[in-house]
Amino acid sequence: MTVTAGPPRSRKPRNFPLYRTVSRFVRDPLREIERISTAAGGEIARLDLGASHPYVVTHPDHVQQVLRKESENFVRDGTFWRPLHSLFGDSIMSEYAEWELSKRILQPVFSTRTIRSLSDHMARAINEAVAQLDEPAREGRSIEVLPEMGRIVHDTVIKVLFGDKIRKAEADRLIPAMERLATSIAFRFLLPFVPRSIPLPGDRAFSAGLQVMDETLYELVDRFRYDPGEGYDIFTALCKARMTEGSGLDDNWVRDNLLAMWATSTETTTVALTWIWPMLAAHPDVTARLRAEIEAVVGDEAVRPEHLHRLPYVKQVVQELLRLYPVGWIFPRIALKDTVIGGVPVEAGQTVLISPFLTHRLESVWERPLEFDPERFTPERARARHRYAYFPFGGGPHQCIGRHVFNMEAELILTAILSRYRPEMAPTEGPVQARIGATLRPNQPLHLLLHPVQR
């Protein structure tokens, strides 16, 4: 007699009632979320936040289902996307037809052909920005890492991606405003279901930063209203699209995409390049190998794009850095219709949280996950991994369109700095840990003393 198996039994997710650990959650939310992920061990976890019950999905198979296989069912919408929508509006950081339109218009700016044509311009901008560190290096003055990495990144992005259309006075307003937005959004990010009528820490600073951003960006939009110029930069692409007869696009759409592209092309790279220095300080063997490779390939030349294909270890270091500190640490999604993930029923309207930060630290996926080891990213070992074991730029249709620009920029900046200086980390006040915001920033200022390389 043949026995036909019935449908697979539904599984219940691991439930984590945060009201029982609220003091730990408020004191250090990232550590608490990491503790929950470790306890779940790749199984789907359900966070009981009282007013909300999102699922946390970390296993690569499940991540692939959400971001790739069922990407049309899991969309960037709902309560947990609300704080980001308040920033970026109906831009490339939205969903549905608005996202498709913005992506179609901006994609050519980030095409392989365009980036290749801009690469020499990018390298020149980076070399000029890094050379400004010569003065504190000669004088023996330490630099504060995050602001200096931000300056180098902003100088590069303004010249290359924004076609030098942002003036220094405007950049001087945008940079601190972005800083304020990135750090003050933390509580709205963690507690998005709290109504706007109930004030949370950071709300006032967020509003002030957003006002400066709006005033500056709308001034820029107005200045290039009738003559966006030529070139393959973000400004030109957006302004030309708005000027097309019958486009239906307005100033708000241009502003939304300008803010989205400014934030994603500056904040993420700045923060990643801030984390690299405590990592290298704690791993002198990695630093020594990096220096040897850069010395052999670059020597006393200015770094150029053609150097990069001969600097495989630089690439591995950047990749491992993004494993531990991915540029986007959490991606909220909402289900449009009922489905099942890993045997767990997910109903329409439920929120699913995807976190590269958590997946990249799973012991079931990565050996010694908390250890900084660039050898994980040799071509052989990288090919053997699950496609969604490592996804610092997201995945599926919404994968970051600027990922190739990020990689080139980060590798050029790291190489330029190490070819000119021997950085020395100043002592810190206790362990350097990540704190939650739009990105994962260090919990304290970091300082470097730059010793010029002796030729």
WOHURA-V703301 format. One record per residue. N is the residue number from 1. PHI is phi in whole degrees, -180 to 180 (none if undefined). OMEGA is omega in whole degrees, -180 to 180 (NA if undefined). BURIAL is 1 if it has 16 or more other C-alpha atoms within 10 Angstrom, else 0. Layout:
# WOHURA-V703301
n=N phi=PHI omega=OMEGA burial=BURIAL
n=N phi=PHI omega=OMEGA burial=BURIAL
This chain:
# WOHURA-V703301
n=1 phi=none omega=179 burial=0
n=2 phi=-89 omega=178 burial=0
n=3 phi=-104 omega=179 burial=0
n=4 phi=-92 omega=-180 burial=0
n=5 phi=-70 omega=177 burial=0
n=6 phi=-78 omega=179 burial=0
n=7 phi=-64 omega=-179 burial=0
n=8 phi=-61 omega=-180 burial=0
n=9 phi=-72 omega=178 burial=0
n=10 phi=-70 omega=177 burial=0
n=11 phi=-107 omega=175 burial=0
n=12 phi=-94 omega=177 burial=0
n=13 phi=-73 omega=172 burial=1
n=14 phi=-67 omega=-177 burial=1
n=15 phi=-99 omega=180 burial=0
n=16 phi=-126 omega=-180 burial=1
n=17 phi=-76 omega=-175 burial=0
n=18 phi=-68 omega=178 burial=1
n=19 phi=-66 omega=178 burial=0
n=20 phi=-80 omega=-178 burial=0
n=21 phi=-123 omega=-173 burial=0
n=22 phi=-59 omega=-179 burial=0
n=23 phi=-65 omega=178 burial=0
n=24 phi=-67 omega=-178 burial=0
n=25 phi=-64 omega=-180 burial=1
n=26 phi=-69 omega=-177 burial=0
n=27 phi=-70 omega=-178 burial=0
n=28 phi=-152 omega=-174 burial=0
n=29 phi=-61 omega=-178 burial=1
n=30 phi=-66 omega=178 burial=1
n=31 phi=-63 omega=-179 burial=1
n=32 phi=-68 omega=178 burial=1
n=33 phi=-65 omega=178 burial=1
n=34 phi=-65 omega=178 burial=1
n=35 phi=-62 omega=180 burial=0
n=36 phi=-64 omega=180 burial=1
n=37 phi=-62 omega=179 burial=1
n=38 phi=-64 omega=179 burial=1
n=39 phi=-65 omega=-180 burial=0
n=40 phi=-73 omega=174 burial=1
n=41 phi=60 omega=180 burial=1
n=42 phi=97 omega=174 burial=1
n=43 phi=-75 omega=179 burial=1
n=44 phi=-72 omega=180 burial=1
n=45 phi=-107 omega=177 burial=1
n=46 phi=-117 omega=179 burial=1
n=47 phi=-88 omega=176 burial=1
n=48 phi=-94 omega=180 burial=1
n=49 phi=-98 omega=-178 burial=1
n=50 phi=84 omega=-179 burial=0
n=51 phi=-83 omega=-176 burial=0
n=52 phi=-149 omega=-177 burial=1
n=53 phi=-137 omega=-179 burial=1
n=54 phi=-73 omega=173 burial=1
n=55 phi=-93 omega=174 burial=1
n=56 phi=-107 omega=-175 burial=1
n=57 phi=-113 omega=-174 burial=1
n=58 phi=-125 omega=-177 burial=1
n=59 phi=-67 omega=-178 burial=1
n=60 phi=-53 omega=177 burial=1
n=61 phi=-61 omega=-178 burial=1
n=62 phi=-72 omega=177 burial=1
n=63 phi=-61 omega=180 burial=1
n=64 phi=-63 omega=178 burial=1
n=65 phi=-62 omega=-177 burial=1
n=66 phi=-73 omega=-173 burial=1
n=67 phi=-84 omega=-175 burial=1
n=68 phi=-120 omega=-171 burial=1
n=69 phi=-65 omega=179 burial=0
n=70 phi=-120 omega=-177 burial=0
n=71 phi=-61 omega=179 burial=1
n=72 phi=-72 omega=179 burial=0
n=73 phi=-91 omega=-179 burial=1
n=74 phi=-108 omega=-170 burial=1
n=75 phi=-115 omega=179 burial=1
n=76 phi=-83 omega=-176 burial=1
n=77 phi=-160 omega=176 burial=1
n=78 phi=92 omega=-173 burial=1
n=79 phi=-58 omega=-174 burial=1
n=80 phi=-75 omega=176 burial=1
n=81 phi=-91 omega=-174 burial=1
n=82 phi=-56 omega=180 burial=1
n=83 phi=-60 omega=179 burial=1
n=84 phi=-74 omega=178 burial=1
n=85 phi=-66 omega=177 burial=1
n=86 phi=-65 omega=177 burial=0
n=87 phi=-87 omega=-166 burial=1
n=88 phi=-103 omega=176 burial=1
n=89 phi=57 omega=-177 burial=1
n=90 phi=-93 omega=-175 burial=1
n=91 phi=-117 omega=175 burial=1
n=92 phi=-65 omega=177 burial=1
n=93 phi=-94 omega=178 burial=1
n=94 phi=-109 omega=-175 burial=1
n=95 phi=-144 omega=174 burial=1
n=96 phi=63 omega=-175 burial=0
n=97 phi=-63 omega=-179 burial=0
n=98 phi=-63 omega=178 burial=0
n=99 phi=-66 omega=-179 burial=1
n=100 phi=-60 omega=180 burial=0
n=101 phi=-63 omega=-179 burial=0
n=102 phi=-62 omega=180 burial=1
n=103 phi=-64 omega=-180 burial=1
n=104 phi=-62 omega=-178 burial=0
n=105 phi=-77 omega=-176 burial=0
n=106 phi=-88 omega=-176 burial=1
n=107 phi=-53 omega=-180 burial=0
n=108 phi=-60 omega=179 burial=1
n=109 phi=-64 omega=-175 burial=1
n=110 phi=-110 omega=178 burial=1
n=111 phi=-68 omega=-180 burial=0
n=112 phi=-58 omega=-179 burial=0
n=113 phi=-64 omega=-179 burial=0
n=114 phi=-67 omega=-179 burial=0
n=115 phi=-63 omega=178 burial=1
n=116 phi=-63 omega=-179 burial=0
n=117 phi=-71 omega=-180 burial=0
n=118 phi=-94 omega=-171 burial=1
n=119 phi=-63 omega=178 burial=1
n=120 phi=-64 omega=178 burial=1
n=121 phi=-62 omega=179 burial=1
n=122 phi=-64 omega=-179 burial=1
n=123 phi=-62 omega=178 burial=1
n=124 phi=-62 omega=180 burial=1
n=125 phi=-63 omega=180 burial=1
n=126 phi=-67 omega=180 burial=1
n=127 phi=-61 omega=178 burial=1
n=128 phi=-66 omega=-178 burial=1
n=129 phi=-69 omega=-180 burial=1
n=130 phi=-69 omega=-179 burial=1
n=131 phi=-62 omega=179 burial=0
n=132 phi=-70 omega=175 burial=0
n=133 phi=-80 omega=-180 burial=1
n=134 phi=-59 omega=-176 burial=0
n=135 phi=-63 omega=177 burial=0
n=136 phi=-63 omega=178 burial=0
n=137 phi=-65 omega=180 burial=1
n=138 phi=-64 omega=-176 burial=0
n=139 phi=-84 omega=180 burial=0
n=140 phi=73 omega=178 burial=0
n=141 phi=-91 omega=176 burial=0
n=142 phi=-77 omega=175 burial=1
n=143 phi=-113 omega=171 burial=1
n=144 phi=-85 omega=-166 burial=0
n=145 phi=-63 omega=-172 burial=1
n=146 phi=-61 omega=178 burial=1
n=147 phi=-62 omega=-179 burial=1
n=148 phi=-73 omega=174 burial=1
n=149 phi=-63 omega=178 burial=1
n=150 phi=-62 omega=179 burial=1
n=151 phi=-62 omega=-179 burial=1
n=152 phi=-62 omega=-179 burial=1
n=153 phi=-65 omega=-179 burial=1
n=154 phi=-63 omega=178 burial=1
n=155 phi=-57 omega=-179 burial=1
n=156 phi=-70 omega=-177 burial=1
n=157 phi=-64 omega=-180 burial=1
n=158 phi=-61 omega=-177 burial=1
n=159 phi=-75 omega=-172 burial=1
n=160 phi=-95 omega=-174 burial=1
n=161 phi=-85 omega=-180 burial=1
n=162 phi=-112 omega=172 burial=1
n=163 phi=56 omega=180 burial=1
n=164 phi=61 omega=-178 burial=0
n=165 phi=-86 omega=176 burial=1
n=166 phi=-91 omega=180 burial=1
n=167 phi=-78 omega=-179 burial=0
n=168 phi=-59 omega=-179 burial=0
n=169 phi=-62 omega=179 burial=0
n=170 phi=-72 omega=177 burial=0
n=171 phi=-63 omega=180 burial=1
n=172 phi=-65 omega=174 burial=0
n=173 phi=-90 omega=-176 burial=0
n=174 phi=-69 omega=-174 burial=1
n=175 phi=-63 omega=178 burial=1
n=176 phi=-68 omega=178 burial=0
n=177 phi=-65 omega=178 burial=1
n=178 phi=-64 omega=177 burial=1
n=179 phi=-58 omega=-179 burial=1
n=180 phi=-65 omega=-180 burial=1
n=181 phi=-64 omega=-175 burial=1
n=182 phi=-64 omega=-176 burial=1
n=183 phi=-93 omega=-174 burial=1
n=184 phi=-86 omega=-177 burial=1
n=185 phi=-81 omega=-169 burial=1
n=186 phi=-53 omega=-175 burial=1
n=187 phi=-70 omega=176 burial=1
n=188 phi=-66 omega=178 burial=1
n=189 phi=-67 omega=-178 burial=1
n=190 phi=-81 omega=-176 burial=1
n=191 phi=-126 omega=-173 burial=1
n=192 phi=-69 omega=-178 burial=1
n=193 phi=-81 omega=177 burial=1
n=194 phi=-73 omega=-178 burial=0
n=195 phi=-59 omega=179 burial=0
n=196 phi=-61 omega=-180 burial=0
n=197 phi=-69 omega=177 burial=0
n=198 phi=-100 omega=-177 burial=0
n=199 phi=-70 omega=175 burial=0
n=200 phi=-124 omega=176 burial=1
n=201 phi=-55 omega=179 burial=0
n=202 phi=97 omega=-177 burial=1
n=203 phi=-59 omega=-177 burial=1
n=204 phi=-66 omega=179 burial=0
n=205 phi=-66 omega=179 burial=1
n=206 phi=-62 omega=-180 burial=1
n=207 phi=-62 omega=179 burial=1
n=208 phi=-65 omega=179 burial=0
n=209 phi=-64 omega=-180 burial=1
n=210 phi=-66 omega=179 burial=1
n=211 phi=-64 omega=178 burial=0
n=212 phi=-64 omega=178 burial=0
n=213 phi=-58 omega=-178 burial=1
n=214 phi=-61 omega=-178 burial=1
n=215 phi=-59 omega=-177 burial=0
n=216 phi=-70 omega=-177 burial=1
n=217 phi=-69 omega=179 burial=1
n=218 phi=-67 omega=174 burial=0
n=219 phi=-63 omega=178 burial=0
n=220 phi=-65 omega=179 burial=1
n=221 phi=-58 omega=-178 burial=1
n=222 phi=-67 omega=-177 burial=0
n=223 phi=-66 omega=-179 burial=0
n=224 phi=-105 omega=-176 burial=0
n=225 phi=-60 omega=-174 burial=0
n=226 phi=-109 omega=-178 burial=0
n=227 phi=-143 omega=-179 burial=0
n=228 phi=-75 omega=-180 burial=1
n=229 phi=81 omega=-180 burial=0
n=230 phi=-115 omega=177 burial=0
n=231 phi=117 omega=-177 burial=0
n=232 phi=-113 omega=-179 burial=1
n=233 phi=-105 omega=-176 burial=1
n=234 phi=-63 omega=-180 burial=1
n=235 phi=-56 omega=-177 burial=1
n=236 phi=-61 omega=-179 burial=1
n=237 phi=-61 omega=-177 burial=1
n=238 phi=-69 omega=-177 burial=1
n=239 phi=-67 omega=178 burial=1
n=240 phi=-66 omega=178 burial=1
n=241 phi=-64 omega=179 burial=1
n=242 phi=-66 omega=-177 burial=1
n=243 phi=-76 omega=-179 burial=1
n=244 phi=-63 omega=-177 burial=0
n=245 phi=-60 omega=179 burial=0
n=246 phi=79 omega=-178 burial=0
n=247 phi=-68 omega=-177 burial=0
n=248 phi=74 omega=-179 burial=0
n=249 phi=-88 omega=-177 burial=0
n=250 phi=-128 omega=-179 burial=0
n=251 phi=-61 omega=-179 burial=0
n=252 phi=-62 omega=180 burial=1
n=253 phi=-65 omega=178 burial=1
n=254 phi=-64 omega=179 burial=1
n=255 phi=-59 omega=-178 burial=1
n=256 phi=-59 omega=-178 burial=1
n=257 phi=-74 omega=176 burial=1
n=258 phi=-62 omega=180 burial=1
n=259 phi=-66 omega=179 burial=1
n=260 phi=-61 omega=-177 burial=1
n=261 phi=-74 omega=176 burial=1
n=262 phi=-62 omega=-177 burial=1
n=263 phi=-65 omega=-174 burial=1
n=264 phi=-74 omega=-179 burial=1
n=265 phi=-94 omega=-180 burial=1
n=266 phi=-117 omega=-175 burial=1
n=267 phi=-59 omega=-175 burial=1
n=268 phi=-66 omega=-179 burial=1
n=269 phi=-68 omega=179 burial=1
n=270 phi=-59 omega=-177 burial=1
n=271 phi=-67 omega=179 burial=1
n=272 phi=-60 omega=-179 burial=1
n=273 phi=-72 omega=173 burial=1
n=274 phi=-76 omega=-179 burial=1
n=275 phi=-70 omega=-174 burial=1
n=276 phi=-63 omega=-173 burial=1
n=277 phi=-74 omega=173 burial=1
n=278 phi=-65 omega=176 burial=1
n=279 phi=-64 omega=-179 burial=1
n=280 phi=-69 omega=179 burial=1
n=281 phi=-62 omega=-179 burial=0
n=282 phi=-84 omega=-177 burial=0
n=283 phi=-134 omega=-177 burial=0
n=284 phi=-61 omega=178 burial=0
n=285 phi=-66 omega=177 burial=0
n=286 phi=-65 omega=-180 burial=1
n=287 phi=-60 omega=-179 burial=1
n=288 phi=-62 omega=180 burial=0
n=289 phi=-68 omega=176 burial=0
n=290 phi=-60 omega=-179 burial=1
n=291 phi=-60 omega=-179 burial=1
n=292 phi=-63 omega=180 burial=0
n=293 phi=-65 omega=-179 burial=1
n=294 phi=-66 omega=179 burial=1
n=295 phi=-62 omega=-177 burial=1
n=296 phi=-69 omega=-174 burial=0
n=297 phi=-94 omega=-173 burial=1
n=298 phi=-97 omega=-178 burial=1
n=299 phi=60 omega=-180 burial=0
n=300 phi=-99 omega=177 burial=0
n=301 phi=-80 omega=167 burial=0
n=302 phi=-76 omega=-178 burial=1
n=303 phi=-65 omega=180 burial=1
n=304 phi=-128 omega=-180 burial=1
n=305 phi=-56 omega=-178 burial=1
n=306 phi=-68 omega=175 burial=0
n=307 phi=-68 omega=-166 burial=0
n=308 phi=-62 omega=-178 burial=1
n=309 phi=-69 omega=176 burial=0
n=310 phi=-102 omega=180 burial=0
n=311 phi=-122 omega=-176 burial=1
n=312 phi=-63 omega=-178 burial=0
n=313 phi=-72 omega=174 burial=1
n=314 phi=-58 omega=179 burial=1
n=315 phi=-63 omega=-180 burial=1
n=316 phi=-62 omega=179 burial=1
n=317 phi=-64 omega=179 burial=1
n=318 phi=-64 omega=179 burial=1
n=319 phi=-63 omega=179 burial=1
n=320 phi=-68 omega=175 burial=1
n=321 phi=-59 omega=-179 burial=1
n=322 phi=-73 omega=173 burial=1
n=323 phi=-69 omega=-178 burial=1
n=324 phi=-78 omega=-178 burial=1
n=325 phi=-133 omega=-178 burial=1
n=326 phi=-64 omega=-174 burial=1
n=327 phi=-66 omega=173 burial=1
n=328 phi=-115 omega=-169 burial=1
n=329 phi=-88 omega=180 burial=1
n=330 phi=-152 omega=-180 burial=1
n=331 phi=-124 omega=176 burial=0
n=332 phi=-79 omega=174 burial=1
n=333 phi=-138 omega=176 burial=1
n=334 phi=-125 omega=-178 burial=1
n=335 phi=-80 omega=178 burial=1
n=336 phi=-84 omega=179 burial=1
n=337 phi=-144 omega=-179 burial=0
n=338 phi=-61 omega=175 burial=0
n=339 phi=-155 omega=179 burial=0
n=340 phi=-134 omega=176 burial=0
n=341 phi=-121 omega=179 burial=1
n=342 phi=56 omega=-180 burial=1
n=343 phi=85 omega=-179 burial=0
n=344 phi=-96 omega=178 burial=1
n=345 phi=-67 omega=176 burial=0
n=346 phi=-121 omega=-176 burial=1
n=347 phi=-86 omega=176 burial=0
n=348 phi=-55 omega=180 burial=0
n=349 phi=94 omega=180 burial=1
n=350 phi=-83 omega=-179 burial=1
n=351 phi=-92 omega=174 burial=1
n=352 phi=-120 omega=179 burial=1
n=353 phi=-106 omega=176 burial=1
n=354 phi=-106 omega=-178 burial=1
n=355 phi=-135 omega=172 burial=1
n=356 phi=-55 omega=180 burial=1
n=357 phi=-55 omega=-178 burial=1
n=358 phi=-78 omega=179 burial=1
n=359 phi=-61 omega=-179 burial=1
n=360 phi=-68 omega=-179 burial=1
n=361 phi=-116 omega=179 burial=1
n=362 phi=-78 omega=179 burial=1
n=363 phi=-67 omega=179 burial=0
n=364 phi=-74 omega=-178 burial=0
n=365 phi=-111 omega=-174 burial=1
n=366 phi=-122 omega=173 burial=1
n=367 phi=-76 omega=-178 burial=0
n=368 phi=48 omega=-168 burial=0
n=369 phi=-62 omega=-177 burial=1
n=370 phi=-88 omega=-179 burial=0
n=371 phi=-91 omega=178 burial=0
n=372 phi=-82 omega=-175 burial=1
n=373 phi=-143 omega=-179 burial=1
n=374 phi=-62 omega=179 burial=1
n=375 phi=-64 omega=176 burial=0
n=376 phi=-60 omega=-170 burial=1
n=377 phi=-109 omega=166 burial=1
n=378 phi=-65 omega=-177 burial=0
n=379 phi=-54 omega=-178 burial=0
n=380 phi=-65 omega=-178 burial=0
n=381 phi=-71 omega=179 burial=0
n=382 phi=-66 omega=180 burial=0
n=383 phi=-65 omega=-176 burial=0
n=384 phi=-80 omega=-175 burial=0
n=385 phi=-89 omega=172 burial=0
n=386 phi=-60 omega=-178 burial=0
n=387 phi=-55 omega=-177 burial=0
n=388 phi=-109 omega=167 burial=1
n=389 phi=-78 omega=-176 burial=1
n=390 phi=-137 omega=-177 burial=1
n=391 phi=-148 omega=-176 burial=1
n=392 phi=-65 omega=-180 burial=1
n=393 phi=-110 omega=-177 burial=1
n=394 phi=80 omega=-179 burial=1
n=395 phi=-165 omega=-180 burial=1
n=396 phi=71 omega=-176 burial=1
n=397 phi=-60 omega=-177 burial=0
n=398 phi=-93 omega=178 burial=1
n=399 phi=-58 omega=-174 burial=0
n=400 phi=-54 omega=-178 burial=1
n=401 phi=-73 omega=-178 burial=1
n=402 phi=-98 omega=-173 burial=1
n=403 phi=-63 omega=-179 burial=1
n=404 phi=-70 omega=176 burial=0
n=405 phi=-64 omega=179 burial=1
n=406 phi=-57 omega=-176 burial=1
n=407 phi=-61 omega=180 burial=0
n=408 phi=-63 omega=-178 burial=1
n=409 phi=-63 omega=-178 burial=1
n=410 phi=-63 omega=-180 burial=1
n=411 phi=-66 omega=179 burial=1
n=412 phi=-66 omega=-179 burial=1
n=413 phi=-66 omega=179 burial=1
n=414 phi=-59 omega=180 burial=1
n=415 phi=-65 omega=-179 burial=1
n=416 phi=-61 omega=-179 burial=1
n=417 phi=-68 omega=-177 burial=1
n=418 phi=-73 omega=177 burial=1
n=419 phi=-78 omega=-177 burial=1
n=420 phi=-106 omega=-171 burial=1
n=421 phi=-136 omega=169 burial=1
n=422 phi=-113 omega=-176 burial=1
n=423 phi=-70 omega=177 burial=1
n=424 phi=-127 omega=-179 burial=1
n=425 phi=-73 omega=173 burial=1
n=426 phi=-75 omega=178 burial=0
n=427 phi=-57 omega=180 burial=0
n=428 phi=-109 omega=178 burial=0
n=429 phi=-89 omega=-179 burial=0
n=430 phi=86 omega=-177 burial=0
n=431 phi=-63 omega=175 burial=0
n=432 phi=-87 omega=-178 burial=0
n=433 phi=-128 omega=-180 burial=0
n=434 phi=-84 omega=172 burial=1
n=435 phi=-125 omega=-172 burial=1
n=436 phi=-76 omega=170 burial=1
n=437 phi=-165 omega=174 burial=1
n=438 phi=-61 omega=172 burial=1
n=439 phi=-129 omega=-180 burial=1
n=440 phi=-98 omega=-180 burial=1
n=441 phi=-95 omega=175 burial=1
n=442 phi=-63 omega=-176 burial=1
n=443 phi=-81 omega=-179 burial=0
n=444 phi=-158 omega=176 burial=0
n=445 phi=-65 omega=177 burial=0
n=446 phi=-114 omega=-179 burial=1
n=447 phi=-129 omega=178 burial=1
n=448 phi=-123 omega=168 burial=1
n=449 phi=-103 omega=-175 burial=1
n=450 phi=-101 omega=178 burial=1
n=451 phi=-98 omega=-180 burial=1
n=452 phi=-59 omega=178 burial=1
n=453 phi=-71 omega=178 burial=0
n=454 phi=-89 omega=-178 burial=0
n=455 phi=-91 omega=NA burial=0
